[in-house]
Amino acid sequence: MGAAWCWSWWLGGAGYVTDGLQYRCDGVRRRGVSVVARRLACVDTTLQDPLVGQVLDGRYRVEARIAVGGMATVYRAVDTRLDRVLALKVMHPALATDATFVDRFIREAKSVARLDHPNVVQVFDQGAEGAYVYLAMEYIAGCTLRDVLRERGALQPRAALDILEPVLAALGAAHRAGFVHRDMKPENVLIGDDGRVKVADFGLVRAVDTVTSTTGAVLGTVSYLAPEQIENGTADPRVDVYACGVVLYEMLTGGKPHEGDSPAAVLYKHLHDDVPPPSAAVPELAYELDDLVAAATARNPEVRPHDAVALLARARETRGKLSVEQLDAVPPQALAADHDNAEDRTSVIPRALTIPRPLPVNEDDAVAGDGGRSDGVQHTSRLASPPPEPPRRRGPRLRRGPLVVVAAVLLVLGLGTGIWYINSGQFTKVPALLSKTEAQARDRLDEAGLDVGKVRHAHSDTVDRGRIISTDPGVGSRIRKNDSVSFTVSDGPNRVKLPDLEGYRLDRARALLEDEGLQPGMVTKAFSEEVPTGFVVSTKPAANTTVRGGSAVALVVSKGRPVDVPDVTGDDLDEARTELTEAGLKVKVAEERVNSEHDSGQVARQTPESGSKAAEGDTVTLTVSKGPEMVEVPDVVGDSVDAAKQKLQDAGFDVDEDRGLFGLFGDTVKEQSVEGGETAPKGSSIKITIR
């Protein structure tokens, strides 16, 4: 559905683009209202739509048409039961009779519903009424990453990583759930007006071990297809990793890594040319970003991170290596061209088009797409015949006898059969074995005319015990008949019995955990009557608990026997030192002395305070008094009681009233215990006599 989706993409959840970087979609629209309006001109929402004003399935009141794609129309609607605005994606009635389209439409709903990830556009409901098959989805204003790139060109590395990381988090959830997106591109990365990032359009999602080359066509978008997708239709998580690498390159440079006069030329480059380092286009970029793009877009899938989770870890590692200046490097100011390239369209690409060709075909031979729609509709494509050669000057025609013609035909047939056998007849493909049992895998290999190679075993957190984790060569790979295929069988999650570490020194306990394949975790300290200082008291989880291999184990280390800290404030320093030492504590005397109510040489304060708990051998810091601070006493004789008290309190004294028998009803100060002008310890009490 292309740029029209920028008007009303549905978003929600987590994954935010940093507000300070100002890549929010509302900013894009403010800068390019006319551009967006121009792109939306093809969607005339003013035309009467038979669904507008209707209530689908007795629940969803259709309020307005948002956009139209090749397979579906999207409406803004209200869920009358829950009283919330949402988006309805309604399949065109003409396609509702096609079981293939309906199956894909429903598959999208089920796949996304299973993911339930904050960075994936959420599907609330799926249903049908009459000729209308629909999905009820999240709705919030926003735009696509493609719109941001069109308006702004290259992004700062910080912004590119801020967008990439939630995208990889969403894809990682899909990969760990057994799905491959297969159509990652900027059109399917949605950015809300509040900066939230989500991945959309799981219409092309497939199970990880599904090979899609059986029909002789590749499904996807030309600019983001991995080499193995082009060559044999294989679609495992690494094709999404490759596409994300291309998207990252595009965010960092403002352009695609492989461009050509036609989709066929682009496909050829994906097969034969490495993605160039982004710094070749933008010299200011750090080499760590070059490494990240190179890892994600390696033409050999075995070299790439095995899924989006692994790429996300690498992206975060890369971010950590970059300085603030490198993250905020200013990209080129030139904006990306406003284009509608067939290479951005989700298409069915005939296998003939994916055959490597040394020369690009004409622009007229472009893959037939859906006019920039991002709803993943399959549109049959064809590769036009090459342009006719210029007419040659005719010479005298030679007559060929029947034998010559027969010989030529036999020669052509013989060569054709030989070439077919060399290129195809002696080869087959590794069948889909992932998640199959070992017995099923052996049967499939036997049916394909292949032998069983090495059978390895490995632990897996995601593949059930006894089922296939991986194959060598990979599923869908081209292989000679009668060759062998090795595979790895899951032993299930790696479970480790946590050893009893109580009484071990901390360094030894850490070494024992690593020997068991576990990670030493956070260390906290606690008092213990039995365990000496520095030795392990307990672990979290507890000893003998069965945990997953590689898990972090928290350690509780003894602070020793608890000691009640005695109160030594007001004691002479030597007395205080003796009392604390006898309690099993060490003493430290602060260099600076302070004024206090205590006499000079006595302890003014202590840390920790009295009554608290300390470990045996802990240190108590003592601060020695240099005596009270002496303050001049104000003269308050003759003042009213209230005025006298205020003066004395402001000077730092406490006030004691003496009214006697004759001062019960008086209000004038007749005497004060310390005469005005003399000094007294700050905080001491001054008595006033009232008459």
C-alpha positions as CSV (number, residue, x, y, z in Angstrom):
1,M,0.0,0.0,0.0
2,G,3.1,2.2,-0.1
3,A,3.2,5.7,1.1
4,A,-0.6,5.9,1.5
5,W,-0.1,3.9,4.7
6,C,1.7,7.0,6.2
7,W,-1.7,8.6,6.6
8,S,-3.0,6.0,9.0
9,W,-0.7,3.2,10.0
10,W,-1.7,1.4,13.2
11,L,0.9,1.3,15.9
12,G,1.3,0.8,19.7
13,G,3.5,-0.9,22.2
14,A,7.2,-0.4,22.9
15,G,10.3,0.5,20.9
16,Y,10.9,4.2,20.7
17,V,12.9,6.4,18.4
18,T,14.6,9.0,20.5
19,D,12.5,12.2,20.7
20,G,15.6,14.4,20.7
21,L,16.6,13.1,17.3
22,Q,13.4,14.5,15.8
23,Y,12.7,11.6,13.5
24,R,9.1,11.4,14.6
25,C,6.6,11.0,11.8
26,D,4.6,14.1,12.8
27,G,7.8,16.1,12.0
28,V,8.0,14.4,8.6
29,R,4.4,15.4,7.8
30,R,4.9,19.0,8.9
31,R,7.9,19.3,6.6
32,G,6.2,17.5,3.7
33,V,2.5,17.9,3.9
34,S,2.4,18.6,0.2
35,V,4.5,15.5,-0.6
36,V,2.3,13.3,1.5
37,A,-0.8,14.8,0.0
38,R,0.6,14.1,-3.5
39,R,1.3,10.5,-2.6
40,L,-2.2,10.1,-1.2
41,A,-3.9,11.5,-4.3
42,C,-4.2,8.0,-5.8
43,V,-6.5,7.0,-2.8
44,D,-9.7,9.0,-3.3
45,T,-11.4,8.5,0.1
46,T,-14.3,10.8,-1.0
47,L,-15.7,8.2,-3.3
48,Q,-18.7,6.3,-1.9
49,D,-17.6,3.0,-0.5
50,P,-20.3,0.4,0.2
51,L,-18.8,-0.6,3.5
52,V,-18.6,2.9,5.0
53,G,-21.4,3.3,7.5
54,Q,-22.0,-0.4,7.7
55,V,-21.4,-2.7,10.7
56,L,-19.3,-5.8,10.0
57,D,-20.0,-9.0,11.9
58,G,-22.5,-7.1,14.1
59,R,-19.5,-5.4,15.9
60,Y,-17.3,-3.2,13.7
61,R,-18.8,0.1,12.5
62,V,-16.8,1.2,9.4
63,E,-16.3,5.0,9.6
64,A,-13.9,5.9,6.7
65,R,-11.8,4.3,4.1
66,I,-8.1,4.9,4.7
67,A,-6.2,3.2,1.8
68,V,-6.6,0.7,-1.0
69,G,-4.1,-2.0,-1.9
70,G,-3.9,-4.8,-4.4
71,M,-5.4,-7.4,-2.0
72,A,-7.2,-5.4,0.7
73,T,-8.8,-2.1,1.7
74,V,-8.1,-0.6,5.1
75,Y,-10.8,1.3,7.0
76,R,-10.9,3.2,10.2
77,A,-13.6,1.5,12.3
78,V,-15.0,1.5,15.8
79,D,-15.4,-1.7,17.9
80,T,-18.9,-1.1,19.2
81,R,-18.4,-3.7,22.0
82,L,-15.2,-2.3,23.5
83,D,-15.8,1.3,22.2
84,R,-12.3,1.7,20.7
85,V,-11.0,2.8,17.3
86,L,-9.2,0.3,15.2
87,A,-8.2,-0.5,11.7
88,L,-10.0,-3.1,9.6
89,K,-8.1,-4.7,6.8
90,V,-10.8,-6.1,4.4
91,M,-9.9,-8.4,1.6
92,H,-11.3,-7.4,-1.8
93,P,-14.5,-9.4,-2.4
94,A,-13.2,-10.5,-5.8
95,L,-10.3,-12.3,-4.1
96,A,-12.4,-13.8,-1.3
97,T,-13.3,-16.7,-3.6
98,D,-9.6,-17.6,-4.1
99,A,-8.6,-20.1,-1.4
100,T,-4.9,-19.2,-1.8
101,F,-5.5,-15.6,-1.0
102,V,-7.9,-16.3,1.9
103,D,-5.4,-18.8,3.3
104,R,-2.6,-16.2,3.2
105,F,-4.8,-13.5,4.7
106,I,-5.9,-15.7,7.6
107,R,-2.3,-17.0,8.1
108,E,-1.2,-13.4,8.6
109,A,-3.7,-13.0,11.5
110,K,-2.7,-16.3,13.1
111,S,1.0,-15.6,12.8
112,V,0.8,-12.1,14.3
113,A,-1.6,-13.3,17.0
114,R,0.9,-15.9,18.1
115,L,3.7,-13.4,18.3
116,D,2.1,-11.0,20.7
117,H,5.1,-8.7,20.8
118,P,5.1,-5.0,21.5
119,N,7.0,-4.2,18.3
120,V,4.6,-6.1,16.1
121,V,1.4,-4.6,14.8
122,Q,-1.2,-6.4,16.9
123,V,-4.1,-8.3,15.4
124,F,-7.3,-8.2,17.6
125,D,-9.6,-10.3,15.6
126,Q,-10.2,-12.1,12.3
127,G,-13.5,-13.0,10.7
128,A,-15.8,-13.0,7.7
129,E,-19.2,-11.8,6.8
130,G,-20.6,-12.6,3.4
131,A,-18.0,-11.8,0.8
132,Y,-15.9,-9.8,3.3
133,V,-12.9,-11.4,5.0
134,Y,-11.2,-9.0,7.5
135,L,-8.6,-8.5,10.1
136,A,-9.2,-6.1,13.0
137,M,-5.9,-4.5,14.0
138,E,-4.3,-1.7,16.0
139,Y,-4.8,1.9,14.8
140,I,-2.7,5.0,15.5
141,A,-1.4,7.8,13.4
142,G,2.1,7.4,12.1
143,C,4.2,6.8,8.9
144,T,6.6,4.3,7.4
145,L,10.4,4.4,7.5
146,R,10.3,4.8,3.7
147,D,8.5,8.1,4.2
148,V,11.2,9.2,6.7
149,L,14.0,8.3,4.3
150,R,12.2,10.1,1.4
151,E,11.9,13.3,3.4
152,R,15.2,13.2,5.3
153,G,17.6,11.0,3.4
154,A,20.4,9.4,5.5
155,L,19.9,9.3,9.3
156,Q,22.3,9.8,12.1
157,P,23.8,6.4,13.3
158,R,22.0,6.9,16.7
159,A,18.6,7.3,15.0
160,A,19.3,4.3,12.6
161,L,20.1,2.1,15.6
162,D,17.1,3.4,17.5
163,I,14.9,2.2,14.7
164,L,16.8,-1.0,13.9
165,E,16.8,-2.4,17.5
166,P,13.0,-2.6,18.0
167,V,12.7,-4.0,14.5
168,L,15.2,-6.8,15.3
169,A,13.4,-7.4,18.7
170,A,10.1,-8.0,16.7
171,L,11.8,-10.2,14.2
172,G,13.6,-12.0,16.9
173,A,10.3,-12.9,18.5
174,A,9.1,-14.2,15.2
175,H,12.2,-16.2,14.6
176,R,12.1,-17.8,18.0
177,A,8.4,-18.6,17.4
178,G,9.4,-20.4,14.2
179,F,8.4,-17.7,11.6
180,V,10.3,-15.9,8.9
181,H,8.9,-12.5,7.8
182,R,10.4,-12.7,4.2
183,D,9.5,-9.2,3.2
184,M,11.5,-6.8,5.5
185,K,11.9,-3.3,3.9
186,P,11.3,0.3,5.0
187,E,7.7,0.2,3.9
188,N,7.0,-2.4,6.6
189,V,8.8,-0.5,9.4
190,L,6.2,1.8,11.0
191,I,7.0,4.8,13.2
192,G,4.3,6.4,15.3
193,D,3.9,10.1,15.8
194,D,5.1,9.4,19.4
195,G,8.2,7.6,18.1
196,R,7.2,4.0,18.7
197,V,8.5,1.5,16.2
198,K,6.6,-1.6,14.9
199,V,7.0,-4.2,12.2
200,A,4.0,-4.7,9.9
201,D,2.7,-6.9,7.1
202,F,3.3,-10.5,8.1
203,G,1.3,-11.6,5.1
204,L,4.3,-13.4,3.6
205,V,5.3,-15.1,6.9
206,R,6.3,-18.8,6.6
207,A,7.5,-21.5,9.0
208,V,11.3,-21.5,9.3
209,D,11.7,-24.9,7.6
210,T,9.4,-24.1,4.6
211,V,11.1,-24.0,1.2
212,T,9.2,-21.8,-1.3
213,S,11.0,-22.8,-4.5
214,T,8.7,-25.6,-5.5
215,T,6.6,-23.4,-7.7
216,G,9.6,-22.0,-9.5
217,A,9.1,-18.5,-8.2
218,V,10.6,-16.3,-5.4
219,L,8.3,-14.1,-3.3
220,G,9.7,-10.8,-1.9
221,T,11.0,-7.4,-2.8
222,V,13.9,-7.2,-5.1
223,S,16.1,-4.7,-3.3
224,Y,16.1,-6.8,0.0
225,L,16.2,-10.4,-1.2
226,A,19.1,-12.5,0.2
227,P,21.2,-14.4,-2.4
228,E,19.8,-17.8,-1.2
229,Q,16.3,-16.5,-1.7
230,I,17.1,-15.6,-5.3
231,E,19.0,-18.8,-6.0
232,N,16.9,-21.5,-4.6
233,G,14.0,-19.9,-2.7
234,T,15.3,-20.8,0.8
235,A,13.7,-18.7,3.5
236,D,15.1,-19.1,7.0
237,P,15.7,-16.4,9.6
238,R,18.9,-15.3,7.9
239,V,17.0,-13.9,5.0
240,D,15.4,-11.4,7.4
241,V,18.9,-10.7,8.8
242,Y,20.1,-9.9,5.3
243,A,17.2,-7.6,4.6
244,C,17.7,-5.8,7.9
245,G,21.3,-5.3,6.9
246,V,20.2,-3.7,3.6
247,V,17.7,-1.5,5.5
248,L,20.5,-0.4,7.9
249,Y,22.7,0.5,5.0
250,E,19.9,2.5,3.5
251,M,19.3,4.4,6.8
252,L,23.0,5.2,7.1
253,T,23.5,6.4,3.5
254,G,20.1,7.4,2.2
255,G,20.4,5.0,-0.8
256,K,20.3,1.2,-1.6
257,P,23.5,-0.8,-1.8
258,H,22.6,-2.4,-5.1
259,E,20.8,-0.4,-7.8
260,G,20.3,-1.1,-11.5
261,D,18.3,-0.3,-14.5
262,S,16.0,-3.2,-13.9
263,P,15.1,-5.7,-11.1
264,A,17.1,-8.4,-13.0
265,A,20.2,-6.2,-12.7
266,V,19.6,-5.7,-9.0
267,L,19.2,-9.5,-8.5
268,Y,22.4,-10.1,-10.3
269,K,24.3,-7.8,-7.9
270,H,22.8,-9.4,-4.8
271,L,24.2,-12.7,-6.1
272,H,27.6,-11.6,-7.2
273,D,28.5,-8.3,-5.3
274,D,29.0,-7.7,-1.6
275,V,27.1,-4.9,0.0
276,P,29.6,-2.0,0.0
277,P,30.6,-0.5,3.4
278,P,28.4,2.5,4.3
279,S,31.5,4.6,4.9
280,A,32.2,4.4,1.2
281,A,29.2,6.6,0.7
282,V,29.4,8.6,4.0
283,P,33.0,8.9,5.1
284,E,32.1,10.2,8.5
285,L,30.6,6.8,9.6
286,A,32.6,4.7,12.0
287,Y,34.1,1.4,10.8
288,E,32.1,-0.5,13.4
289,L,29.0,0.3,11.4
290,D,30.7,-1.1,8.3
291,D,31.4,-4.3,10.2
292,L,27.7,-4.5,11.4
293,V,26.4,-4.1,7.9
294,A,28.9,-6.5,6.4
295,A,28.0,-9.2,9.0
296,A,24.3,-8.9,8.3
297,T,24.6,-8.9,4.5
298,A,27.2,-11.6,4.0
299,R,26.4,-13.4,0.8
300,N,27.1,-16.7,2.5
301,P,24.3,-17.2,5.0
302,E,26.5,-19.4,7.2
303,V,28.6,-16.3,8.0
304,R,25.6,-14.1,9.0
305,P,24.1,-13.9,12.5
306,H,21.8,-16.9,12.7
307,D,18.7,-14.9,13.5
308,A,17.5,-11.4,14.5
309,V,18.2,-12.0,18.2
310,A,21.9,-12.6,17.4
311,L,21.9,-9.5,15.1
312,L,20.3,-7.4,17.8
313,A,23.0,-8.4,20.3
314,R,25.6,-7.4,17.7
315,A,23.9,-4.1,17.0
316,R,23.8,-3.3,20.8
317,E,27.5,-4.3,21.0
318,T,28.3,-1.9,18.1
319,R,26.4,0.9,19.8
320,G,28.4,0.4,22.9
321,K,31.7,0.8,21.0
322,L,30.7,4.1,19.4
323,S,31.4,7.5,21.0
324,V,28.8,10.2,21.3
325,E,30.4,12.0,18.3
326,Q,30.2,8.9,16.2
327,L,26.6,8.2,17.1
328,D,25.6,11.8,16.3
329,A,27.6,12.1,13.1
330,V,25.7,14.4,10.8
331,P,24.6,12.6,7.6
332,P,24.6,14.1,4.1
333,Q,21.9,16.8,3.8
334,A,20.7,15.8,0.4
335,L,17.3,14.1,0.6
336,A,16.7,10.8,-1.0
337,A,14.9,11.0,-4.3
338,D,11.1,10.8,-4.3
339,H,10.6,7.7,-6.3
340,D,8.3,4.8,-6.9
341,N,10.7,2.1,-7.8
342,A,9.5,-1.3,-8.8
343,E,12.4,-2.7,-6.7
344,D,10.4,-1.6,-3.6
345,R,7.4,-3.7,-4.4
346,T,6.5,-7.1,-3.0
347,S,6.4,-9.3,-6.1
348,V,6.5,-12.9,-7.3
349,I,9.7,-13.2,-9.2
350,P,9.9,-16.0,-11.8
351,R,12.9,-18.3,-11.3
352,A,14.0,-17.3,-14.8
353,L,14.5,-13.8,-13.6
354,T,16.8,-14.9,-10.8
355,I,19.3,-16.7,-13.1
356,P,22.5,-14.7,-13.0
357,R,23.0,-12.7,-16.1
358,P,26.1,-10.8,-17.1
359,L,24.1,-8.0,-18.7
360,P,21.1,-6.2,-17.2
361,V,17.8,-6.3,-19.1
362,N,15.8,-3.3,-20.1
363,E,13.7,-1.1,-17.8
364,D,10.6,-2.3,-19.5
365,D,11.4,-5.8,-18.2
366,A,10.8,-4.7,-14.6
367,V,9.0,-7.1,-12.3
368,A,5.3,-6.4,-12.3
369,G,4.4,-5.1,-8.9
370,D,1.4,-3.6,-7.2
371,G,2.1,0.1,-7.7
372,G,4.2,0.5,-4.5
373,R,1.8,-1.4,-2.3
374,S,3.2,-3.0,0.8
375,D,0.5,-5.5,1.5
376,G,2.5,-8.3,-0.1
377,V,0.1,-9.2,-2.8
378,Q,1.5,-11.8,-5.3
379,H,1.7,-10.2,-8.7
380,T,2.8,-12.5,-11.5
381,S,5.8,-11.1,-13.3
382,R,7.5,-12.0,-16.6
383,L,10.9,-11.2,-18.1
384,A,10.4,-9.7,-21.5
385,S,12.4,-10.9,-24.5
386,P,15.6,-9.0,-25.2
387,P,15.3,-6.3,-27.9
388,P,15.7,-7.6,-31.5
389,E,19.1,-7.4,-33.0
390,P,19.5,-4.9,-35.9
391,P,18.7,-6.4,-39.3
392,R,21.7,-7.9,-41.0
393,R,22.6,-7.6,-44.7
394,R,21.3,-10.6,-46.4
395,G,23.7,-12.7,-48.5
396,P,23.0,-15.6,-50.9
397,R,21.2,-18.4,-49.1
398,L,22.9,-21.8,-49.0
399,R,20.8,-24.9,-49.6
400,R,21.1,-27.5,-46.9
401,G,20.3,-31.0,-47.6
402,P,18.0,-33.2,-45.4
403,L,20.9,-35.0,-43.8
404,V,22.5,-31.8,-42.7
405,V,19.2,-30.6,-41.1
406,V,18.7,-33.9,-39.3
407,A,22.3,-33.9,-38.0
408,A,21.9,-30.3,-36.7
409,V,18.7,-31.2,-34.9
410,L,20.2,-34.3,-33.3
411,L,23.3,-32.3,-32.3
412,V,21.1,-29.6,-30.6
413,L,19.0,-32.2,-28.8
414,G,22.1,-34.1,-27.6
415,L,23.8,-30.9,-26.4
416,G,20.5,-29.8,-24.7
417,T,20.1,-33.0,-22.8
418,G,23.8,-33.0,-21.8
419,I,23.6,-29.4,-20.5
420,W,20.4,-30.2,-18.6
421,Y,22.0,-33.2,-17.0
422,I,25.1,-31.3,-16.1
423,N,23.2,-28.4,-14.6
424,S,20.1,-30.0,-13.3
425,G,19.7,-33.7,-13.8
426,Q,22.4,-34.8,-11.4
427,F,21.4,-32.3,-8.7
428,T,18.6,-32.1,-6.2
429,K,17.8,-30.0,-3.1
430,V,18.0,-30.7,0.6
431,P,14.4,-31.4,1.7
432,A,12.8,-29.6,4.6
433,L,14.0,-31.4,7.7
434,L,13.9,-28.8,10.5
435,S,11.8,-29.7,13.5
436,K,11.3,-33.2,12.1
437,T,12.2,-36.3,14.1
438,E,15.4,-38.2,13.3
439,A,13.4,-41.0,11.8
440,Q,11.3,-38.6,9.6
441,A,14.6,-36.9,8.5
442,R,16.1,-40.2,7.4
443,D,12.9,-41.1,5.5
444,R,12.9,-37.8,3.7
445,L,16.5,-38.0,2.7
446,D,16.0,-41.6,1.4
447,E,13.0,-40.4,-0.6
448,A,15.1,-37.6,-2.1
449,G,17.9,-40.1,-3.0
450,L,20.3,-38.7,-0.5
451,D,22.4,-40.4,2.2
452,V,22.6,-39.7,5.9
453,G,25.9,-38.1,6.8
454,K,27.1,-37.3,10.3
455,V,24.4,-37.1,13.0
456,R,25.3,-34.7,15.7
457,H,23.6,-33.8,18.9
458,A,23.3,-30.4,20.6
459,H,21.2,-28.7,23.2
460,S,18.4,-26.3,22.1
461,D,16.1,-24.0,24.0
462,T,13.7,-23.7,21.1
463,V,13.6,-27.2,19.4
464,D,12.1,-30.1,21.2
465,R,14.3,-33.1,22.2
466,G,14.8,-35.6,19.3
467,R,14.0,-33.1,16.5
468,I,16.2,-31.6,13.9
469,I,17.9,-28.3,14.7
470,S,20.0,-27.8,11.5
471,T,21.3,-29.5,8.4
472,D,24.6,-29.4,6.5
473,P,24.1,-28.4,3.7
474,G,21.2,-26.2,4.7
475,V,17.6,-26.9,3.8
476,G,16.9,-26.0,0.2
477,S,20.6,-26.1,-0.8
478,R,21.6,-27.5,-4.1
479,I,23.3,-30.9,-3.8
480,R,24.3,-33.7,-6.0
481,K,22.1,-36.8,-5.9
482,N,23.5,-39.6,-3.7
483,D,25.5,-37.1,-1.7
484,S,25.1,-37.1,2.1
485,V,23.4,-34.6,4.4
486,S,24.5,-34.3,8.0
487,F,22.1,-33.0,10.6
488,T,22.0,-32.0,14.2
489,V,19.4,-33.5,16.6
490,S,18.2,-31.6,19.6
491,D,18.9,-32.9,23.1
492,G,16.4,-30.4,24.4
493,P,17.3,-27.5,26.7
494,N,20.7,-27.8,28.5
495,R,19.7,-28.4,32.1
496,V,22.3,-28.2,34.8
497,K,22.0,-29.2,38.5
498,L,23.2,-26.2,40.5
499,P,26.1,-27.3,42.9
500,D,26.0,-26.5,46.6
501,L,28.5,-23.7,47.0
502,E,28.0,-22.9,50.6
503,G,31.3,-22.4,52.4
504,Y,33.3,-21.8,49.2
505,R,35.4,-18.6,48.8
506,L,33.8,-16.3,46.3
507,D,36.5,-16.7,43.6
508,R,36.3,-20.5,43.9
509,A,32.5,-20.5,43.7
510,R,32.6,-18.4,40.5
511,A,35.0,-20.9,39.0
512,L,32.8,-23.9,39.9
513,L,29.8,-22.2,38.3
514,E,31.7,-21.6,35.0
515,D,32.9,-25.2,35.0
516,E,29.2,-26.2,35.1
517,G,28.4,-24.0,32.2
518,L,26.7,-21.4,34.4
519,Q,27.3,-17.6,34.7
520,P,28.2,-16.0,38.1
521,G,25.6,-13.4,38.7
522,M,25.1,-10.5,41.1
523,V,26.9,-10.7,44.4
524,T,25.1,-9.5,47.6
525,K,26.4,-9.6,51.2
526,A,24.6,-10.8,54.3
527,F,25.5,-11.5,58.0
528,S,26.1,-15.0,59.0
529,E,26.9,-16.6,62.4
530,E,28.4,-19.7,60.8
531,V,30.0,-18.7,57.5
532,P,33.2,-16.6,57.7
533,T,33.6,-13.3,55.9
534,G,34.1,-13.6,52.1
535,F,32.6,-17.1,51.8
536,V,29.4,-18.1,50.1
537,V,26.3,-18.3,52.3
538,S,23.7,-19.3,49.6
539,T,22.8,-19.0,45.9
540,K,19.7,-17.9,44.1
541,P,18.4,-20.3,42.8
542,A,19.1,-22.6,45.7
543,A,21.6,-25.4,45.6
544,N,20.6,-28.6,43.8
545,T,18.0,-26.7,41.7
546,T,17.9,-27.7,38.0
547,V,18.5,-24.6,35.8
548,R,19.0,-23.9,32.1
549,G,22.6,-24.0,31.0
550,G,24.2,-20.6,30.7
551,S,21.9,-19.1,33.4
552,A,23.2,-16.5,35.8
553,V,23.4,-17.5,39.4
554,A,23.2,-14.9,42.1
555,L,25.6,-15.4,45.1
556,V,25.1,-14.3,48.7
557,V,28.4,-13.8,50.4
558,S,29.0,-13.6,54.2
559,K,29.7,-10.3,55.9
560,G,30.6,-12.3,59.0
561,R,29.0,-12.4,62.5
562,P,26.7,-9.4,63.1
563,V,27.9,-7.0,65.8
564,D,25.8,-4.4,67.7
565,V,27.5,-1.1,67.3
566,P,27.9,0.5,70.8
567,D,27.2,4.2,71.5
568,V,30.5,6.0,72.2
569,T,29.4,9.6,71.5
570,G,30.4,11.8,74.4
571,D,33.2,9.4,75.5
572,D,36.8,10.3,75.5
573,L,38.5,9.2,72.3
574,D,40.7,6.5,74.0
575,E,37.7,5.1,75.9
576,A,35.7,4.9,72.7
577,R,38.5,3.2,70.8
578,T,38.8,0.5,73.5
579,E,35.1,-0.2,73.6
580,L,34.8,-0.6,69.9
581,T,37.9,-2.8,69.6
582,E,36.6,-5.1,72.3
583,A,33.3,-5.4,70.3
584,G,35.3,-6.8,67.3
585,L,35.3,-3.6,65.3
586,K,38.0,-1.4,63.8
587,V,38.3,2.3,64.5
588,K,39.1,5.2,62.2
589,V,39.4,8.8,63.4
590,A,38.2,11.5,61.0
591,E,40.9,14.1,60.3
592,E,38.5,17.1,60.8
593,R,37.2,18.0,64.2
594,V,33.8,19.7,64.7
595,N,32.1,21.9,67.2
596,S,29.5,20.0,69.2
597,E,27.8,20.0,72.6
598,H,30.5,17.6,73.8
599,D,33.7,18.8,75.4
600,S,36.9,19.1,73.3
601,G,38.5,15.6,72.9
602,Q,35.3,13.7,73.3
603,V,33.5,11.8,70.4
604,A,31.1,14.2,68.7
605,R,29.6,11.6,66.3
606,Q,30.1,8.1,65.0
607,T,29.5,6.2,61.7
608,P,27.7,3.8,61.7
609,E,25.4,5.1,64.4
610,S,24.8,3.2,67.7
611,G,22.2,0.5,67.6
612,S,22.9,-0.5,64.0
613,K,24.5,-3.8,62.9
614,A,28.0,-4.2,61.5
615,A,30.1,-7.1,60.5
616,E,32.9,-8.3,62.7
617,G,36.0,-6.4,61.5
618,D,34.0,-3.6,60.0
619,T,35.3,0.0,60.6
620,V,33.6,2.6,62.7
621,T,34.6,6.2,61.9
622,L,34.8,8.6,64.9
623,T,34.6,12.4,64.7
624,V,36.2,14.2,67.6
625,S,34.7,17.3,69.1
626,K,36.6,20.6,69.4
627,G,34.1,21.8,72.0
628,P,30.9,23.7,71.6
629,E,30.7,26.8,69.4
630,M,30.7,29.9,71.6
631,V,28.1,32.5,70.6
632,E,27.5,36.0,71.9
633,V,24.4,36.2,74.0
634,P,22.0,39.0,73.0
635,D,20.8,41.5,75.7
636,V,17.0,40.9,76.2
637,V,16.4,42.6,79.6
638,G,13.5,45.0,79.3
639,D,12.1,43.1,76.2
640,S,8.7,41.4,76.1
641,V,8.8,37.7,76.7
642,D,8.0,36.8,73.1
643,A,10.6,39.3,71.7
644,A,13.3,38.0,74.1
645,K,12.6,34.3,73.3
646,Q,12.8,35.1,69.5
647,K,16.2,36.9,69.9
648,L,17.7,34.1,72.0
649,Q,16.5,31.3,69.7
650,D,17.7,33.1,66.6
651,A,21.2,33.2,68.2
652,G,21.1,29.5,68.7
653,F,20.1,29.2,72.3
654,D,17.3,27.3,74.1
655,V,15.2,29.5,76.5
656,D,14.1,28.6,80.0
657,E,11.4,30.9,81.7
658,D,11.4,31.8,85.4
659,R,8.2,33.6,86.4
660,G,8.3,32.9,90.2
661,L,5.3,34.0,92.3
662,F,5.3,37.5,91.0
663,G,5.7,36.9,87.3
664,L,2.7,34.8,86.5
665,F,1.0,37.7,84.8
666,G,4.1,39.7,83.9
667,D,5.4,40.2,80.3
668,T,8.8,41.9,80.8
669,V,12.2,40.3,81.1
670,K,13.9,41.6,84.3
671,E,17.0,39.3,84.3
672,Q,18.9,36.8,82.1
673,S,21.2,34.0,83.3
674,V,24.1,35.1,81.0
675,E,24.4,38.8,80.6
676,G,24.1,40.4,77.2
677,G,27.4,40.7,75.3
678,E,29.0,37.6,77.0
679,T,29.5,34.3,75.1
680,A,27.9,30.9,75.8
681,P,28.0,27.5,74.1
682,K,25.7,27.4,71.1
683,G,22.7,25.3,71.9
684,S,23.0,25.8,75.7
685,S,20.0,27.1,77.7
686,I,19.6,30.8,78.8
687,K,17.2,31.4,81.7
688,I,15.1,34.6,81.6
689,T,13.3,36.0,84.7
690,I,9.9,37.6,84.1
691,R,8.1,40.1,86.2
